[in-house]
Amino acid sequence: MARRRPGLRHWRQRGHRHGYHHRAPAGAKLQPHLGALRSLHTSRTTRPPPRSPHMADSYPTFTVVNGAAATPPTFQALLLAGGRSTRMGPGADKAFLTDGDGTPLYLRQRALLQSLRPSRILLSARPGVNYTWPAEDILLDAAPDNGPLAAIEALSRTCLPGDVLPPTLVLAVDLPLMSAELLRLLIPRESANAPTQPVTGKVFTLDGRLEPLAALYIPAVLYLAQARYLEGTRAVHCVLEEAIAKGLMHSEEVPDALRPCFHNLTTPEDAAAWTALSP
């Protein structure tokens, strides 16, 4: 006798026994979990990742100004070390004068600038001299006889078309008593009362005389220096006087306690005295 094929009634009964008597709509099994999935997705996209203590320095610091977050203006630094040091004697180079620990002066000044956390530290250097410095951050002083204005002018040519130079803190290598305390007075800061006010340059005066080799230069002053240099000007204080007159820079007398910061090394006797006193 031929075996009968199971009919519809058989499959319905079997389906009831095994729990698949009907096909659920697509996604029905996920319905109870969709709320949790949406919550998980939202938490991943809106909550910041946990901050590792080892990454604390990689996060920008924000200052709230009039209810809005703002960051202080970025600045870079330029260390002037390309002069000939003629008054130091034949073959002498101020940048390589050493302190009591044997550290070359230019590296000592770099450490000082690093403590201020600029975005970049450039070195205005003499051609043919080996420096412990990233090659991409060295500006060769093609005209060392033209004074510091030549190095400052060269800085204005480091920008690519369309880029804007950041404010630049300029420091001479032969100011071994310079302190971070004084340099911090030059670093640009946002004003709580006028957060949109553009940053101006700043230079100290010592007994009424401008001290341009530890000063803050904004882009407008750097481009002014470039224009005047190409016109034949070689005195940097002439550029700063014009910048002050145009409102691009302001000056103030150096605090009495910080006057020694501007003692520079000019002669071998100066160098010997500093080496004897330096730690």
The 8 nearest C-alpha neighbors of each residue, nearest first, counted from 0:
[[1, 2, 3, 4, 5, 6, 9, 7],
 [2, 0, 3, 4, 5, 6, 9, 7],
 [1, 3, 0, 4, 5, 6, 9, 7],
 [2, 4, 1, 5, 6, 0, 9, 7],
 [3, 5, 6, 2, 1, 9, 7, 10],
 [6, 4, 9, 3, 7, 10, 8, 2],
 [5, 7, 9, 8, 4, 10, 3, 11],
 [6, 8, 10, 9, 11, 5, 12, 4],
 [7, 9, 11, 6, 10, 12, 5, 13],
 [10, 8, 12, 6, 7, 11, 5, 13],
 [9, 11, 13, 7, 12, 8, 14, 6],
 [12, 10, 14, 8, 13, 9, 7, 20],
 [11, 13, 9, 15, 14, 10, 8, 16],
 [14, 12, 10, 16, 11, 15, 9, 17],
 [13, 15, 20, 11, 19, 17, 16, 12],
 [16, 14, 20, 12, 18, 13, 17, 11],
 [15, 17, 13, 14, 18, 12, 19, 20],
 [18, 16, 14, 15, 19, 13, 20, 12],
 [17, 19, 15, 14, 16, 20, 21, 13],
 [20, 18, 14, 21, 17, 15, 22, 16],
 [19, 21, 14, 15, 18, 11, 22, 17],
 [22, 20, 19, 23, 14, 18, 15, 11],
 [21, 23, 24, 19, 20, 25, 27, 18],
 [22, 24, 27, 21, 25, 28, 26, 19],
 [25, 23, 27, 26, 22, 28, 21, 29],
 [26, 24, 27, 23, 28, 22, 29, 30],
 [27, 25, 29, 28, 24, 30, 23, 33],
 [26, 28, 30, 29, 24, 25, 23, 31],
 [27, 29, 26, 30, 31, 23, 25, 32],
 [30, 28, 26, 32, 27, 31, 33, 25],
 [29, 31, 27, 33, 32, 28, 26, 34],
 [30, 32, 29, 33, 28, 34, 27, 35],
 [33, 31, 29, 35, 30, 34, 36, 28],
 [34, 32, 36, 30, 35, 31, 37, 29],
 [35, 33, 37, 36, 32, 38, 31, 30],
 [34, 36, 38, 32, 33, 37, 39, 31],
 [37, 35, 33, 39, 38, 34, 40, 32],
 [38, 36, 40, 34, 39, 35, 33, 41],
 [39, 37, 35, 41, 36, 40, 42, 34],
 [38, 40, 36, 42, 37, 41, 35, 43],
 [41, 39, 37, 43, 42, 38, 36, 44],
 [42, 40, 38, 44, 43, 39, 45, 37],
 [41, 43, 39, 45, 40, 46, 44, 38],
 [44, 42, 40, 41, 45, 46, 39, 47],
 [43, 45, 41, 42, 46, 40, 47, 39],
 [46, 44, 42, 43, 41, 47, 40, 48],
 [45, 47, 42, 43, 44, 48, 41, 49],
 [48, 46, 49, 45, 44, 43, 50, 42],
 [49, 47, 50, 46, 43, 51, 45, 44],
 [50, 48, 51, 47, 46, 52, 54, 55],
 [51, 49, 48, 52, 54, 55, 53, 47],
 [50, 52, 53, 54, 49, 55, 48, 56],
 [51, 53, 55, 54, 50, 56, 49, 57],
 [52, 54, 51, 55, 56, 50, 57, 58],
 [55, 53, 51, 57, 52, 56, 50, 58],
 [56, 54, 52, 57, 53, 58, 51, 50],
 [55, 57, 54, 58, 59, 53, 52, 60],
 [58, 56, 54, 55, 59, 53, 60, 50],
 [57, 59, 56, 55, 60, 54, 50, 61],
 [60, 58, 61, 57, 56, 70, 55, 62],
 [59, 61, 58, 62, 70, 71, 69, 56],
 [62, 60, 70, 69, 68, 59, 63, 71],
 [61, 63, 69, 68, 70, 64, 60, 71],
 [62, 64, 68, 67, 66, 69, 65, 61],
 [65, 63, 67, 66, 191, 68, 62, 69],
 [66, 64, 67, 63, 191, 194, 68, 192],
 [65, 67, 64, 63, 68, 69, 62, 191],
 [68, 66, 63, 64, 65, 69, 62, 61],
 [67, 69, 63, 62, 61, 64, 66, 70],
 [70, 68, 62, 61, 63, 67, 64, 71],
 [69, 71, 61, 62, 72, 60, 68, 59],
 [72, 70, 188, 189, 73, 69, 187, 62],
 [71, 73, 187, 70, 74, 188, 189, 166],
 [74, 72, 71, 165, 118, 75, 166, 117],
 [75, 73, 166, 165, 167, 117, 118, 72],
 [74, 76, 167, 117, 119, 118, 120, 168],
 [75, 77, 168, 120, 167, 169, 121, 119],
 [76, 78, 121, 169, 120, 122, 168, 170],
 [77, 79, 122, 170, 171, 123, 169, 121],
 [78, 80, 171, 123, 172, 81, 170, 122],
 [81, 79, 124, 172, 123, 94, 82, 78],
 [80, 82, 124, 125, 123, 140, 79, 143],
 [83, 81, 143, 84, 80, 146, 125, 144],
 [82, 84, 85, 143, 81, 92, 144, 91],
 [85, 83, 87, 86, 92, 82, 93, 91],
 [86, 84, 83, 87, 88, 89, 91, 90],
 [87, 85, 88, 84, 266, 265, 267, 89],
 [88, 86, 266, 267, 85, 84, 91, 265],
 [87, 89, 86, 91, 85, 90, 84, 267],
 [90, 88, 91, 85, 87, 86, 84, 92],
 [89, 91, 88, 92, 85, 87, 84, 83],
 [92, 90, 89, 88, 87, 84, 93, 85],
 [93, 91, 94, 84, 95, 90, 83, 96],
 [94, 92, 96, 95, 84, 173, 91, 104],
 [93, 95, 105, 104, 92, 96, 80, 172],
 [96, 94, 103, 93, 104, 92, 97, 105],
 [95, 97, 93, 103, 104, 94, 98, 92],
 [98, 96, 103, 101, 102, 104, 95, 99],
 [97, 99, 274, 101, 100, 102, 277, 103],
 [98, 100, 278, 277, 101, 274, 97, 275],
 [101, 99, 98, 102, 278, 97, 277, 103],
 [100, 102, 97, 98, 99, 103, 96, 104],
 [101, 103, 97, 100, 98, 104, 107, 106],
 [104, 102, 97, 95, 96, 106, 105, 107],
 [103, 105, 107, 94, 106, 96, 97, 95],
 [104, 106, 94, 108, 107, 103, 172, 109],
 [107, 105, 109, 108, 104, 103, 110, 102],
 [106, 108, 104, 110, 105, 109, 103, 111],
 [109, 107, 111, 105, 106, 110, 104, 112],
 [108, 110, 106, 112, 111, 107, 113, 105],
 [111, 109, 113, 107, 108, 112, 106, 114],
 [110, 112, 108, 109, 114, 113, 107, 179],
 [113, 111, 109, 114, 115, 110, 108, 116],
 [112, 114, 110, 116, 115, 111, 109, 117],
 [113, 115, 112, 111, 116, 110, 179, 117],
 [114, 116, 113, 112, 117, 179, 183, 111],
 [117, 115, 113, 114, 118, 112, 119, 75],
 [118, 116, 75, 119, 74, 115, 76, 113],
 [117, 119, 75, 74, 116, 73, 120, 76],
 [118, 120, 75, 117, 76, 121, 74, 136],
 [121, 119, 76, 77, 75, 122, 117, 136],
 [122, 120, 77, 136, 137, 76, 78, 119],
 [123, 121, 137, 78, 124, 77, 138, 79],
 [122, 124, 138, 79, 81, 80, 139, 140],
 [125, 123, 81, 139, 80, 140, 122, 138],
 [124, 126, 81, 140, 139, 128, 127, 82],
 [127, 125, 128, 139, 124, 140, 141, 81],
 [126, 128, 125, 129, 124, 139, 130, 140],
 [129, 127, 126, 125, 130, 124, 81, 139],
 [128, 130, 127, 131, 126, 132, 125, 124],
 [131, 129, 132, 128, 124, 133, 134, 105],
 [132, 130, 129, 133, 106, 134, 105, 128],
 [131, 133, 130, 134, 136, 137, 122, 135],
 [134, 132, 136, 135, 137, 131, 130, 121],
 [133, 135, 136, 137, 132, 138, 130, 131],
 [134, 136, 133, 137, 138, 132, 121, 122],
 [135, 137, 121, 134, 133, 122, 138, 120],
 [138, 136, 122, 134, 135, 121, 123, 139],
 [139, 137, 123, 122, 124, 140, 136, 121],
 [138, 140, 124, 125, 126, 123, 141, 137],
 [139, 141, 125, 142, 124, 143, 81, 123],
 [140, 142, 139, 143, 126, 125, 149, 150],
 [141, 143, 144, 140, 145, 149, 146, 150],
 [144, 142, 82, 145, 140, 146, 81, 141],
 [145, 143, 142, 146, 82, 83, 149, 147],
 [146, 144, 143, 142, 149, 233, 147, 148],
 [145, 147, 148, 144, 149, 143, 233, 82],
 [146, 148, 150, 149, 151, 145, 235, 79],
 [147, 149, 151, 235, 150, 146, 152, 233],
 [150, 148, 152, 147, 151, 145, 146, 153],
 [151, 149, 153, 147, 152, 148, 140, 123],
 [150, 152, 148, 154, 153, 149, 147, 221],
 [151, 153, 225, 149, 154, 150, 155, 224],
 [154, 152, 150, 156, 155, 151, 149, 157],
 [153, 155, 151, 156, 152, 157, 150, 221],
 [154, 156, 153, 152, 157, 221, 222, 158],
 [157, 155, 154, 153, 158, 152, 159, 225],
 [156, 158, 154, 155, 159, 153, 164, 138],
 [159, 157, 156, 162, 160, 164, 155, 163],
 [158, 160, 162, 161, 157, 156, 163, 164],
 [161, 159, 162, 158, 163, 157, 156, 164],
 [160, 162, 159, 163, 158, 164, 157, 156],
 [163, 161, 159, 160, 158, 164, 165, 157],
 [164, 162, 165, 161, 158, 218, 159, 160],
 [163, 165, 218, 158, 166, 162, 155, 217],
 [166, 164, 74, 167, 163, 73, 218, 75],
 [165, 167, 217, 74, 216, 218, 75, 164],
 [168, 166, 75, 216, 76, 74, 215, 165],
 [167, 169, 215, 76, 214, 77, 75, 216],
 [168, 170, 77, 213, 214, 76, 212, 167],
 [171, 169, 213, 78, 212, 79, 77, 172],
 [172, 170, 79, 212, 173, 78, 174, 213],
 [171, 173, 80, 79, 174, 105, 94, 78],
 [174, 172, 264, 263, 171, 175, 93, 94],
 [173, 175, 263, 176, 177, 172, 171, 262],
 [176, 174, 177, 173, 263, 104, 172, 108],
 [177, 175, 260, 174, 178, 259, 262, 261],
 [176, 178, 260, 175, 174, 261, 179, 181],
 [179, 177, 180, 181, 176, 260, 182, 111],
 [178, 180, 182, 181, 183, 111, 177, 115],
 [179, 181, 178, 183, 182, 184, 257, 177],
 [180, 182, 184, 183, 179, 178, 257, 185],
 [181, 183, 179, 184, 185, 180, 178, 186],
 [184, 182, 186, 185, 180, 181, 179, 115],
 [183, 185, 182, 181, 186, 180, 187, 179],
 [186, 184, 183, 182, 215, 201, 187, 214],
 [185, 187, 183, 184, 188, 182, 215, 168],
 [188, 186, 72, 185, 198, 189, 71, 74],
 [189, 187, 71, 190, 72, 186, 198, 70],
 [190, 188, 194, 71, 191, 187, 72, 193],
 [189, 191, 194, 193, 192, 188, 196, 195],
 [190, 192, 193, 194, 64, 189, 65, 63],
 [193, 191, 190, 194, 64, 65, 189, 195],
 [192, 194, 190, 196, 195, 191, 189, 197],
 [195, 193, 190, 189, 196, 191, 192, 64],
 [196, 194, 193, 197, 189, 190, 198, 192],
 [195, 197, 193, 194, 198, 190, 189, 199],
 [198, 196, 195, 199, 194, 189, 193, 72],
 [197, 199, 196, 187, 200, 217, 188, 189],
 [200, 198, 248, 247, 217, 197, 201, 249],
 [199, 201, 248, 216, 215, 217, 247, 249],
 [200, 202, 215, 249, 248, 250, 214, 185],
 [203, 201, 214, 250, 211, 210, 249, 215],
 [204, 202, 251, 250, 253, 252, 210, 209],
 [203, 205, 209, 252, 208, 207, 210, 251],
 [204, 206, 208, 207, 252, 253, 209, 203],
 [205, 207, 208, 204, 252, 209, 253, 258],
 [206, 208, 204, 205, 209, 252, 251, 203],
 [209, 207, 204, 205, 206, 210, 203, 252],
 [208, 210, 204, 211, 203, 205, 207, 236],
 [209, 211, 204, 203, 212, 202, 213, 208],
 [212, 210, 214, 213, 209, 202, 236, 235],
 [213, 211, 170, 171, 210, 214, 169, 147],
 [214, 212, 170, 169, 211, 210, 171, 168],
 [215, 213, 202, 169, 211, 201, 168, 212],
 [214, 216, 168, 200, 201, 167, 185, 169],
 [217, 215, 200, 167, 166, 220, 168, 221],
 [216, 218, 166, 200, 220, 219, 199, 167],
 [219, 217, 221, 220, 164, 166, 222, 165],
 [218, 220, 222, 221, 217, 223, 247, 216],
 [221, 219, 223, 218, 222, 217, 216, 224],
 [222, 220, 218, 224, 223, 219, 155, 225],
 [221, 223, 225, 219, 224, 220, 155, 218],
 [222, 224, 220, 226, 221, 225, 219, 227],
 [225, 223, 221, 227, 222, 226, 152, 228],
 [226, 224, 152, 222, 228, 223, 227, 229],
 [225, 227, 223, 229, 224, 228, 222, 230],
 [226, 228, 230, 224, 232, 229, 225, 223],
 [229, 227, 232, 231, 225, 230, 226, 224],
 [228, 230, 226, 231, 227, 225, 232, 224],
 [229, 231, 227, 228, 232, 226, 225, 233],
 [230, 232, 228, 229, 233, 227, 226, 234],
 [233, 231, 228, 227, 234, 230, 229, 235],
 [232, 234, 148, 228, 145, 235, 231, 146],
 [235, 233, 236, 237, 232, 148, 238, 146],
 [234, 236, 238, 148, 237, 233, 239, 211],
 [235, 237, 239, 238, 234, 240, 211, 209],
 [238, 236, 240, 235, 239, 234, 241, 232],
 [239, 237, 241, 235, 236, 240, 224, 242],
 [240, 238, 242, 236, 241, 237, 243, 235],
 [239, 241, 243, 237, 242, 238, 236, 244],
 [240, 242, 244, 238, 239, 243, 245, 237],
 [243, 241, 239, 247, 245, 244, 240, 248],
 [244, 242, 248, 246, 240, 245, 241, 249],
 [243, 245, 241, 242, 246, 240, 247, 248],
 [246, 244, 242, 243, 247, 241, 248, 240],
 [247, 245, 243, 248, 244, 242, 249, 199],
 [248, 246, 242, 245, 199, 243, 200, 220],
 [249, 247, 200, 243, 199, 201, 246, 242],
 [250, 248, 201, 243, 200, 202, 251, 246],
 [251, 249, 202, 203, 201, 204, 248, 252],
 [250, 252, 203, 204, 253, 202, 249, 201],
 [251, 253, 204, 203, 205, 254, 250, 207],
 [252, 254, 203, 204, 205, 258, 255, 251],
 [255, 253, 257, 256, 252, 258, 181, 251],
 [256, 254, 258, 257, 253, 259, 252, 205],
 [255, 257, 254, 258, 259, 253, 260, 181],
 [258, 256, 255, 254, 259, 260, 253, 181],
 [257, 259, 260, 255, 256, 261, 253, 254],
 [260, 258, 261, 262, 257, 176, 256, 177],
 [261, 259, 177, 176, 258, 257, 262, 178],
 [260, 262, 259, 263, 258, 174, 177, 176],
 [263, 261, 259, 260, 174, 176, 264, 175],
 [262, 264, 174, 173, 261, 265, 175, 176],
 [265, 263, 269, 173, 270, 266, 174, 262],
 [264, 266, 263, 269, 86, 87, 267, 270],
 [265, 267, 87, 269, 268, 86, 264, 270],
 [268, 266, 270, 87, 269, 271, 265, 88],
 [267, 269, 271, 266, 270, 272, 265, 264],
 [270, 268, 266, 272, 264, 267, 271, 273],
 [269, 271, 267, 273, 268, 272, 264, 274],
 [272, 270, 268, 274, 273, 269, 267, 275],
 [271, 273, 275, 269, 270, 274, 268, 276],
 [274, 272, 276, 270, 275, 271, 277, 269],
 [273, 275, 98, 271, 277, 276, 272, 99],
 [274, 276, 272, 273, 277, 271, 99, 98],
 [275, 277, 273, 274, 272, 278, 99, 98],
 [276, 278, 274, 99, 98, 273, 275, 100],
 [277, 99, 276, 100, 98, 274, 275, 273]]
